């Protein structure tokens, strides 16, 4: 599979059925010859004029399935600290 094919696939989190966006880049380990993570840019702020929110870096072991149109991942949210608001 080519990088250009990955970029056309939408990434969906199976834990909460949230659409995370489309693959923007990959993290590749040249020594092992393996993809280590998918990088999905965060949603834009105010139409993209003020930059983007933090990107999603999804370890490749969290990829459940790669289909024709979508990539299913299991991205568990870290619990928020109850002391912070």
N, CA, C and O of each residue as an XYZ file, in Angstrom:
340
protein
N       0.847     -1.172      0.000
C       0.000      0.000      0.000
C       0.893      1.235      0.000
O       1.890      1.290      0.720
N       0.536      2.209     -0.799
C       1.307      3.439     -0.907
C       0.798      4.493      0.077
O      -0.350      4.447      0.519
N       1.667      5.435      0.409
C       1.298      6.533      1.303
C       0.114      7.316      0.739
O      -0.766      7.732      1.493
N       0.084      7.519     -0.565
C      -1.016      8.265     -1.179
C      -2.346      7.549     -0.973
O      -3.385      8.202     -0.876
N      -2.331      6.222     -0.904
C      -3.558      5.464     -0.637
C      -3.984      5.625      0.823
O      -5.177      5.731      1.110
N      -3.028      5.644      1.740
C      -3.351      5.838      3.164
C      -3.973      7.210      3.407
O      -4.888      7.341      4.220
N      -3.483      8.229      2.707
C      -3.975      9.595      2.914
C      -5.428      9.777      2.485
O      -6.071     10.741      2.901
N      -5.953      8.883      1.673
C      -7.349      8.975      1.240
C      -8.297      8.251      2.186
O      -9.505      8.240      1.954
N      -7.776      7.652      3.240
C      -8.604      6.880      4.166
C      -8.891      7.691      5.434
O      -8.005      8.331      6.000
N     -10.144      7.643      5.855
C     -10.548      8.334      7.073
C     -10.284      7.426      8.269
O     -10.504      6.217      8.197
N      -9.814      8.008      9.366
C      -9.487      7.255     10.579
C     -10.638      7.409     11.566
O     -11.063      8.523     11.872
N     -11.137      6.272     12.061
C     -12.260      6.263     13.006
C     -11.846      5.481     14.243
O     -11.284      4.390     14.148
N     -12.136      6.061     15.411
C     -11.833      5.430     16.689
C     -12.988      4.500     17.051
O     -14.124      4.955     17.185
N     -12.715      3.201     17.210
C     -13.770      2.237     17.527
C     -14.240      2.347     18.972
O     -15.311      1.836     19.301
N     -13.474      2.995     19.842
C     -13.872      3.124     21.253
C     -15.072      4.048     21.430
O     -15.950      3.784     22.251
N     -15.105      5.141     20.648
C     -16.216      6.093     20.784
C     -16.846      6.463     19.434
O     -17.659      7.384     19.361
N     -16.474      5.753     18.378
C     -16.989      5.966     17.012
C     -16.738      7.381     16.504
O     -17.470      7.868     15.642
N     -15.715      8.042     17.025
C     -15.390      9.409     16.614
C     -14.541      9.395     15.355
O     -13.627      8.584     15.209
N     -14.863     10.310     14.447
C     -14.076     10.494     13.231
C     -12.894     11.394     13.584
O     -13.083     12.539     13.994
N     -11.683     10.877     13.426
C     -10.491     11.626     13.809
C      -9.947     12.467     12.657
O      -9.260     13.462     12.889
N     -10.244     12.079     11.431
C      -9.747     12.800     10.268
C      -9.073     11.842      9.306
O      -9.274     10.629      9.371
N      -8.280     12.395      8.423
C      -7.584     11.602      7.421
C      -6.096     11.539      7.755
O      -5.550     12.463      8.357
N      -5.452     10.459      7.368
C      -4.020     10.288      7.610
C      -3.266     11.432      6.942
O      -3.444     11.689      5.751
N      -2.433     12.110      7.702
C      -1.637     13.203      7.162
C      -0.197     12.784      6.914
O       0.462     13.289      6.005
N       0.286     11.852      7.737
C       1.680     11.422      7.636
C       1.818     10.102      8.375
O       0.885      9.642      9.032
N       2.991      9.500      8.259
C       3.296      8.281      9.002
C       4.638      8.450      9.681
O       5.466      9.260      9.263
N       4.844      7.671     10.740
C       6.149      7.582     11.389
C       6.706      6.225     10.986
O       6.066      5.195     11.202
N       7.891      6.225     10.402
C       8.470      5.016      9.830
C       9.826      4.746     10.457
O      10.647      5.655     10.581
N      10.067      3.494     10.855
C      11.356      3.088     11.393
C      12.161      2.432     10.271
O      11.895      1.284      9.916
N      13.144      3.145      9.708
C      13.894      2.588      8.578
C      14.753      1.381      8.958
O      15.031      0.536      8.107
N      15.175      1.286     10.214
C      15.995      0.147     10.639
C      15.194     -1.157     10.623
O      15.704     -2.207     10.232
N      13.926     -1.071     11.057
C      13.062     -2.255     11.084
C      12.233     -2.391      9.813
O      11.671     -3.453      9.545
N      12.156     -1.306      9.023
C      11.351     -1.341      7.809
C       9.869     -1.423      8.092
O       9.127     -2.075      7.358
N       9.421     -0.745      9.184
C       8.020     -0.831      9.602
C       7.442      0.550      9.891
O       8.151      1.469     10.300
N       6.142      0.669      9.669
C       5.413      1.861     10.100
C       5.215      1.739     11.600
O       4.752      0.706     12.082
N       5.560      2.786     12.345
C       5.398      2.739     13.795
C       4.164      3.505     14.266
O       3.627      3.213     15.334
N       3.703      4.500     13.467
C       2.535      5.281     13.882
C       1.900      5.976     12.687
O       2.565      6.284     11.698
N       0.600      6.215     12.800
C      -0.119      7.058     11.849
C      -0.282      8.423     12.493
O      -0.539      8.514     13.694
N      -0.136      9.478     11.717
C      -0.290     10.833     12.236
C      -1.473     11.469     11.531
O      -1.497     11.592     10.306
N      -2.470     11.875     12.338
C      -3.691     12.488     11.820
C      -3.749     13.916     12.348
O      -3.808     14.113     13.561
N      -3.736     14.922     11.467
C      -3.824     16.308     11.938
C      -5.122     16.545     12.694
O      -6.169     16.013     12.324
N      -5.051     17.346     13.755
C      -6.246     17.685     14.521
C      -7.149     18.600     13.719
O      -6.737     19.148     12.697
N      -8.386     18.768     14.182
C      -9.314     19.651     13.461
C      -8.826     21.094     13.483
O      -8.159     21.516     14.427
N      -9.158     21.839     12.450
C      -8.769     23.245     12.361
C      -9.544     24.107     13.338
O     -10.664     23.767     13.718
N      -8.961     25.208     13.743
C      -9.609     26.173     14.628
C     -10.153     27.322     13.790
O      -9.413     27.910     13.002
N     -11.406     27.647     13.942
C     -12.064     28.738     13.220
C     -11.716     28.691     11.732
O     -11.091     29.604     11.192
N     -12.133     27.614     11.093
C     -11.909     27.493      9.660
C     -10.458     27.296      9.267
O     -10.113     27.449      8.095
N      -9.607     26.962     10.212
C      -8.203     26.720      9.903
C      -7.339     27.972      9.913
O      -6.135     27.889      9.669
N      -7.941     29.151     10.196
C      -7.168     30.396     10.167
C      -6.195     30.517     11.336
O      -5.129     31.115     11.199
N      -6.556     29.955     12.476
C      -5.699     30.095     13.655
C      -4.921     28.820     13.958
O      -4.591     28.551     15.113
N      -4.630     28.048     12.939
C      -3.859     26.832     13.135
C      -4.742     25.635     13.395
O      -5.938     25.648     13.103
N      -4.144     24.613     13.941
C      -4.843     23.356     14.192
C      -4.683     22.968     15.652
O      -3.757     23.391     16.345
N      -5.642     22.132     16.091
C      -5.500     21.551     17.417
C      -4.410     20.489     17.344
O      -3.890     20.198     16.267
N      -4.073     19.924     18.467
C      -3.020     18.925     18.544
C      -3.331     17.743     17.628
O      -4.483     17.328     17.507
N      -2.301     17.210     16.991
C      -2.491     16.076     16.097
C      -2.608     14.784     16.889
O      -2.171     14.694     18.036
N      -3.212     13.780     16.248
C      -3.317     12.448     16.837
C      -2.145     11.623     16.320
O      -1.957     11.494     15.110
N      -1.357     11.064     17.238
C      -0.278     10.146     16.863
C      -0.730      8.770     17.351
O      -0.774      8.497     18.551
N      -1.062      7.924     16.394
C      -1.679      6.634     16.701
C      -0.652      5.529     16.477
O      -0.253      5.280     15.339
N      -0.216      4.859     17.553
C       0.736      3.746     17.381
C       0.148      2.699     16.433
O      -1.044      2.397     16.498
N       0.974      2.157     15.570
C       0.470      1.236     14.559
C      -0.150     -0.013     15.180
O      -1.015     -0.642     14.569
N       0.283     -0.379     16.391
C      -0.323     -1.549     17.046
C      -1.766     -1.275     17.482
O      -2.497     -2.213     17.800
N      -2.188      0.001     17.502
C      -3.574      0.349     17.835
C      -4.488      0.355     16.612
O      -5.685      0.612     16.740
N      -3.940      0.074     15.428
C      -4.756     -0.029     14.214
C      -5.436     -1.391     14.240
O      -4.775     -2.427     14.299
N      -6.779     -1.375     14.195
C      -7.550     -2.625     14.221
C      -7.703     -3.209     12.824
O      -7.520     -4.409     12.614
N      -8.042     -2.341     11.871
C      -8.294     -2.823     10.521
C      -8.140     -1.688      9.522
O      -8.499     -0.544      9.802
N      -7.602     -2.016      8.357
C      -7.501     -1.058      7.265
C      -8.418     -1.554      6.156
O      -8.194     -2.615      5.574
N      -9.460     -0.764      5.871
C     -10.418     -1.133      4.841
C     -10.191     -0.330      3.578
O      -9.184      0.363      3.432
N     -11.162     -0.438      2.651
C     -11.055      0.273      1.379
C     -11.126      1.784      1.565
O     -10.422      2.530      0.883
N     -11.983      2.241      2.497
C     -12.209      3.676      2.681
C     -11.805      4.203      4.053
O     -11.538      5.396      4.203
N     -11.757      3.326      5.057
C     -11.499      3.788      6.423
C     -10.433      2.936      7.107
O     -10.127      1.817      6.696
N      -9.889      3.516      8.159
C      -8.960      2.818      9.037
C      -9.574      2.847     10.433
O      -9.846      3.919     10.975
N      -9.789      1.676     11.010
C     -10.341      1.587     12.356
C      -9.195      1.475     13.350
O      -8.304      0.640     13.200
N      -9.233      2.333     14.372
C      -8.192      2.324     15.399
C      -8.836      2.245     16.770
O      -9.999      2.613     16.940
N      -8.085      1.768     17.740
C      -8.549      1.723     19.121
C      -7.696      2.700     19.919
O      -6.630      2.356     20.429
N      -8.203      3.937     20.012
C      -7.482      5.014     20.680
C      -8.219      5.345     21.958
O      -9.247      6.021     21.933
N      -7.702      4.874     23.069
C      -8.349      5.109     24.358
C      -7.914      6.449     24.902
O      -6.724      6.762     24.933
N      -8.885      7.245     25.334
C      -8.601      8.551     25.932
C      -8.021      8.336     27.312
O      -8.453      7.446     28.045
N      -7.052      9.145     27.663
C      -6.508      9.097     29.015
C      -7.497      9.789     29.946
O      -8.025     10.845     29.599
N      -7.762      9.220     31.120
C      -8.679      9.871     32.045
C      -8.156     11.252     32.452
O      -6.960     11.425     32.689
N      -9.054     12.222     32.529
C      -8.662     13.575     32.915
C      -8.459     13.631     34.420
O      -9.131     12.937     35.183
N      -7.511     14.477     34.831
C      -7.235     14.671     36.245
C      -8.415     15.396     36.885
O      -8.733     16.512     36.474
N      -9.077     14.796     37.885
C     -10.255     15.438     38.484
C      -9.943     16.777     39.159
O     -10.851     17.577     39.380
N      -8.700     17.025     39.482
C      -8.321     18.275     40.123
C      -8.222     19.446     39.151
O      -8.230     20.604     39.571
N      -8.127     19.152     37.851
C      -8.009     20.202     36.839
C      -9.364     20.436     36.197
O     -10.160     19.507     36.052
N      -9.627     21.682     35.811
C     -10.905     22.004     35.183
C     -10.689     22.464     33.784
O     -11.650     22.785     33.084
